[in-house]
């Protein structure tokens, strides 16, 4: 199958390499003055050309407005799309926007699947990643093997827009889990608890969560648990908040998480990974997770 891929960055490069293992892939990098080498993938001269040459077009961009520009701008994908082709939209955004795009493309016989991936690592693992897909179930099943190369866990969530909605729900939960992990780990070490003892307790209890299992083992070494940037996580949280307000179920805990991610992005830069948030908790409790001599509070020392 001929695959077109529009996007750039760490996650895009990893996805293209997985697709290249079994498919012919043509790429296009928006806002780039020259072709980007993705190690074996051909580079299209225009978006329209990419759309003409591909059976399935995967688009992964940072914002919905960027997606619209790629689809309907001058020499955009729409200029090369024809009936029967499938566009896989992996851009985070609001469900209503995905539904509107799907309808516009449906008028020309083109199927749009909104299928964002939640993964904190550029190479999604079976345990810690999921693609949430909305749109035609027939189209979804017809390209399931392609989608499985992008992410090992696939969930068809319903009609157009449902993939984006599910993705924002997952993003909000993941952000809150990461924050409570740092917060409770801070309280634990201040009370003399070792990381391995906290892990043994939490992972065997109803408090177990993937953030705790992923973050705690590397916390004492200031290790790497995620490729997800603070900027991307923050934008997803803002979208989740907008979605919640639209449906009349405002987020409370996740809105607090949004404020904390905003503070982290301001302190450490939007391109820093979500691992940087640990430093905020260190500063607030006057500890260093890598230095046990700083852990126990003065009351217990």
N, C-alpha and C positions, 0 to 999 in steps of 0.2 A: 504494500500500500504506500502511496506517495503522501508524505506528511509535510505540511508547511508549519513553521514555528516562528511566531513573532514575539520577541521579548529579549531581555538581556539580563545579565547579572549572574550571581552564583547559582541560584535555583534554576534559571533557564539553562545554563551551561550543563548542569547535571542532568536535567530532563532530556536535553538534546542527545547527550551521550547514550542514555538508556534507549531512546528511540532508534538511534543509529545501529544498534545491535541487530535489528531485524527489519528495518525499513529504510527507504530512500527519504532523506530529509533535506528540505530547503529552508533556509532561515532568512529573516529580515530583522534588523535592529533599528527601531525607530530612533530618530534624532541623532543618528550617527552619520558622519560625513563619508565614512568608508565601510566596506564590508568587514564584519567581525568574524574571525576564524574560529569556528566551533569544532575543529578537529574532525574533518571528514564530511561535514554537511556543506552542501552547495549554498551560495549566497545569492538571493534574488536581487535583481536590479531595482524592482519596484514591488510594492505590495500587490498591485493588480496582477503582476506577472506571477508572483508566488501563489495567489489564489487560482489563477488559471491552471497552474502546473500541479496543484495538489488535490487529493481527494478529501483530505481532512485537514483543517487549519486550526492549530492551537494558538491561542492568543493569551499571553500572560503579561499584563501591564500593571503599573501601580495604582491607576485611578480609572474610574469609569469614563471621565471626560477624555482621557488619552485613548481609551478603547473606541469611543465614538469617532475620534479623529482618524484612527487607523482603519476603521470600517468604512466611513463615509466621506473622508477627506478627498482632496484631489489625488487621483491615482491610488485611491484607497482599495481595500480588499473588495468592496462591493463592485468595483469596476471589473473584477475578474471572476467573481462568484457566479455560479449557474445552478440551475435546479438539480437537486440531489446531493449537493455538497453539504458537509457538516462543519460548523464552526464550534470549537470547544473554547468557551470563555472561562479562563481561570483568574480573571481580574476580580479582586474583592470589590463589593459594591452593594447597593440596595436592591432588594428583590423586584420592586416595581420597575426599576431601570432595566433589569434583565428581561422582564416581561415585554417591555416596550420594544427593545431591540429584537427579541425573538419574533414579535409580530411583524416588524418592518422587514425582516429577512424572510419570514414565512410567505409574504406576499410574492416573493420571487422564487419560491420553492426551495429555499435554503433553510436548513435546520440549525438552530442555535441551542447548544446545551450549556447552561451555566454550571460550571464544574470546578470551583476553587478547591485547592488543597490546603488542609491545615497540617502543617509539619514545621517543627522548629529546627529541623535539620535539612540541608540541601538535598540529601539523599534519603528520601522517606523510608522509614523502617516499618515493617509490618505491625510492630507493637505501638508505634507512636505517631501514626499519620492516618489521614482519611481524606478521600475525595468525596465531597457531597455534590450530587448531580441533580439538576432539575431540567425538565423538558421531555421530549418524546422518549418513551421507554424503548420503542423499537430502534431508534437511532442509537440510544445508549447501548443496547445489546449488540447492535451491529458492529460497533467499534470497541467493545469491551476489552479485547486484547491490547489495543493501543492505549486505552485509558489505564490498564493495569501496569503498563510500562512506566507511566507517569507516577502512579501511586498504587501500592499493593492492595490497599483496602478501598473498595468502591461501594458507595451506598446511593442508590437512586431514591431520591427523597420526594418525588412527585412532579407536579407541573412546573413550567418555567418560573424561575425565581426562587424555588424552594431550595435549590443548591446553595444559593447565596445566603438565604436565611439561616440554613443549618450551619453554614460556615461561620457566620457571625456569632451564633449561639456558642459554638465550640470555642471560638477565639476568646470570648468573654470568660467562659469557664476556665480555660487554660491560663489566662492572665491572673485570675483570682487565685487559682491553685498555686501558681508560682509565688505570688506575694505572701500567701499564708504560710507557705513552706519557709521562706526566709524569716518571716516574723516569728514563727514558732521555734525554728532552729536557734534564733537569737535568744529567746527566752530560755531554751534548753541549756545552751552553753553557759549562759549567765548563772545558771543554777547547778553547774557542775556536771551536766550530762554529756557523755561522749557521743560523737556522731553515730558510732556503731550501735550504741544502746538505744538511741532515739529511733534509728532505722528498724531495729528489731521490734520495738514496741509499735510504731506506727504501721509498718508493713504487715503486721499480723492483726490489725484492728480495723474497725470501721472507718478510721481516719485515713486509710491507705489511699494514695492517688499517684498518678504517673509522675507528677512534678516532684513529689517527695522522693520517689524511687530514682529519678533521673538526676536531680540537683544535689541531694544530700551527699552522695558518694564523692563528688568533686569539689564540694564547698570548702573543705579544709585545705585544698591545694590550689584554690582559685582556678579550678579547671574549666574546661569548655563543655557546656551542655547544650548549646544552641547556636545556630547560624542566623536565626531570626533577629532582625534589627529592631531596635527600640522604635525607630520611625515607622516601620511597617506595622508593628504590634499596636502602636498608638493609633494609627489611622484606622485599623480594624476595630479597635475599641470605640472610637468616635462613631464609626458607622453602626456598630451594635447599639450604641446609645440612641442614634437617630431612628433606627428601626424600632426600638422599644417605645420611643415617644410616639411614633406614627401609629402604632397599634394600641396605644393606651396602656402599656405595661412598663412604665419607666424603670430602668435599672437603678438599683441603689448601691449595692456592693460594687458592681462593675463600674459605676461612675466614680467611686472612690479610687478604684484601680486605675481609671483613666487619668485622674489627677496625679497619681504617683508615677505612672509611665511618662506623663508630660514632664514632671520634675526630673526624672532620670534622663530623658532625652535632652533636656536643657543643660544638665550637668555634664553628661558624658558624650553628647552628640547623637544625632539621629542614626548614624551609621554604626554606632556601638551595638553589641548584641544584648539581648535581654539578661545575660549573665551579669551585666554591670549593675543591675538593681541591687545585688547583694551589698554593694558598697554603701548604698543609702542606709541599710539597716546596720551595717558596721558603724557608720558615723553616728547614728542616732543612739546606739548603745555603748559607744566608746570601746569597741572591740575590734579585733582583727581575726577573721575566721581562720587564718593560716597560723596564728600564734596563740596556742593554748594558754600562755601566761596572762593573756588579756581577758580571758573568758569569765572567770568566776568573779562575781560582784564583790564589792568591799565588805558587804554584810556577811558573805560566806568565807571570805579569805582568812 
